[in-house]
Amino acid sequence: MTIGLLPGADADVSGCLFTKVDEKPSASGLLIYLNAEGRLDEAVAAVESNGGKVLLPAHPIGPHGFRAVILDSEGNRLALHSR
């Protein structure tokens, strides 16, 4: 697995790119992480009313916090992340 972290202010990560050999752009492709710090539950609750689908509800990802995986209204798979 390859992960690219894009640095942000105050040693935070402003972006993270994650790819695996068997993934392609689309619902089964690159997984983009979006910062939902402090509002993960609210963001997940808004997915379906905005035309998306929750693929994996919020769940822990070890020492990296929590994430939910969604399909946006255009069919792109995204991860919503919070510590």
C-alpha positions in Angstrom: 0.0 0.0 0.0 1.2 3.5 -0.8 0.1 6.5 1.3 1.0 10.2 0.5 0.5 12.7 3.3 0.3 16.4 2.4 1.5 18.6 5.2 -0.7 21.2 6.8 -0.3 23.9 9.4 0.8 23.0 12.9 2.1 19.6 11.9 -1.4 18.5 10.9 -2.1 16.6 7.7 -4.0 18.7 5.2 -4.5 15.8 2.8 -3.8 12.1 2.4 -3.6 10.1 -0.8 -3.9 6.3 -0.6 -3.7 3.8 -3.4 -3.5 0.1 -3.9 -2.6 -1.9 -7.0 -6.1 -3.3 -7.5 -8.0 0.1 -7.3 -9.1 2.3 -10.2 -10.6 5.8 -10.3 -14.3 5.5 -9.5 -16.3 3.9 -6.7 -13.6 1.2 -6.5 -10.6 3.5 -7.0 -8.5 6.0 -5.1 -9.8 6.6 -1.6 -9.7 10.4 -0.8 -9.8 11.3 2.9 -11.6 14.5 3.9 -11.3 16.1 7.2 -14.5 15.9 9.3 -12.8 16.7 12.6 -15.3 17.2 15.3 -18.3 16.6 13.0 -18.0 13.1 11.7 -21.4 12.0 12.9 -23.0 15.1 11.4 -21.2 14.6 8.1 -22.3 11.0 7.8 -25.9 11.9 8.7 -25.9 14.3 5.8 -24.7 11.9 3.1 -27.9 10.2 2.0 -30.0 13.4 2.0 -27.4 14.9 -0.4 -27.6 12.0 -2.9 -24.8 9.8 -1.5 -24.6 6.4 0.2 -22.9 5.3 3.4 -20.7 2.3 2.5 -19.1 1.9 5.9 -20.4 3.8 9.0 -18.0 5.5 11.3 -15.5 3.1 12.7 -12.1 3.2 14.5 -8.9 3.0 12.4 -6.4 2.3 15.2 -4.3 5.2 16.4 -5.4 7.4 13.5 -8.9 8.1 14.8 -12.2 7.3 13.1 -13.5 7.2 9.5 -16.6 6.5 7.5 -16.5 5.5 3.9 -19.2 7.0 1.6 -20.1 7.1 -2.1 -20.7 10.7 -3.1 -23.5 11.9 -5.4 -21.2 11.4 -8.4 -20.2 7.9 -7.5 -16.8 8.6 -6.0 -15.8 6.7 -2.9 -14.5 9.0 -0.1 -13.4 8.6 3.5 -14.6 11.1 6.1 -12.0 11.3 8.9 -11.9 12.5 12.5 -9.5 11.9 15.3 
